[in-house]
Amino acid sequence: MALSVLLLGLIAWYGGLLTYEEYNWESLSPGLGYPTWIYIIWLPLLSLAIIFRLTQSLIERWKQSLAAEQEDV
């Protein structure tokens, strides 16, 4: 679980840097002529959303394990 958060954190960081660079360079997509940062911005945003969900899942599992330990005692 921690490795997943670490990997997604790196993707979010470097995806954010790439998005910022594409925004500064004002590069356009070859087909439609839209700015490429519009397409790339979803990489760091969705990585952060997955990190948030993984953290929620970890907290829920931790609470369930604590509740199970208290029932055993």
C-alpha positions as CSV (number, residue, x, y, z in Angstrom):
1,M,0.0,0.0,0.0
2,A,2.8,2.4,0.9
3,L,4.6,1.7,-2.4
4,S,1.4,2.4,-4.3
5,V,1.1,5.8,-2.6
6,L,4.8,6.5,-3.2
7,L,4.5,5.6,-6.9
8,L,1.4,7.6,-7.4
9,G,3.0,10.5,-5.5
10,L,5.9,10.5,-8.0
11,I,3.5,10.3,-10.9
12,A,1.6,13.3,-9.5
13,W,4.8,15.3,-8.9
14,Y,6.4,14.7,-12.3
15,G,3.0,14.9,-14.1
16,G,2.5,18.3,-12.5
17,L,5.9,19.4,-13.7
18,L,5.2,18.2,-17.2
19,T,1.8,19.9,-17.1
20,Y,3.5,23.2,-16.0
21,E,6.1,22.9,-18.7
22,E,3.5,22.3,-21.4
23,Y,1.6,25.3,-20.1
24,N,4.7,27.5,-20.3
25,W,5.7,26.2,-23.7
26,E,2.1,26.8,-25.0
27,S,2.4,23.7,-27.1
28,L,-0.7,22.6,-29.1
29,S,-2.0,19.2,-30.0
30,P,-1.4,18.4,-33.6
31,G,-4.9,17.2,-34.4
32,L,-7.3,19.6,-32.8
33,G,-5.0,22.5,-31.9
34,Y,-5.9,22.4,-28.2
35,P,-3.3,23.2,-25.6
36,T,-1.7,19.9,-24.5
37,W,-1.7,20.8,-20.9
38,I,-5.5,20.3,-20.9
39,Y,-4.9,16.6,-21.7
40,I,-1.9,16.2,-19.4
41,I,-3.4,17.8,-16.3
42,W,-5.5,14.8,-15.7
43,L,-2.5,12.6,-14.9
44,P,-1.5,14.4,-11.6
45,L,-5.1,15.2,-10.6
46,L,-6.3,11.6,-10.9
47,S,-3.1,10.3,-9.2
48,L,-3.9,12.5,-6.3
49,A,-7.5,11.2,-6.3
50,I,-6.2,7.6,-6.2
51,I,-3.8,8.5,-3.3
52,F,-6.8,10.0,-1.4
53,R,-8.8,6.8,-2.0
54,L,-5.9,4.6,-1.0
55,T,-5.5,6.6,2.2
56,Q,-9.2,6.3,3.0
57,S,-9.0,2.5,2.5
58,L,-6.0,2.2,4.7
59,I,-7.7,4.1,7.5
60,E,-10.8,2.0,7.2
61,R,-8.8,-1.2,7.3
62,W,-6.8,0.0,10.3
63,K,-10.0,0.9,12.2
64,Q,-11.5,-2.5,11.4
65,S,-8.4,-4.3,12.7
66,L,-8.5,-2.3,15.9
67,A,-12.2,-3.2,16.3
68,A,-11.5,-6.8,15.7
69,E,-8.6,-6.8,18.3
70,Q,-10.9,-5.2,20.9
71,E,-13.6,-7.9,20.3
72,D,-10.9,-10.6,20.8
73,V,-9.9,-9.2,24.2
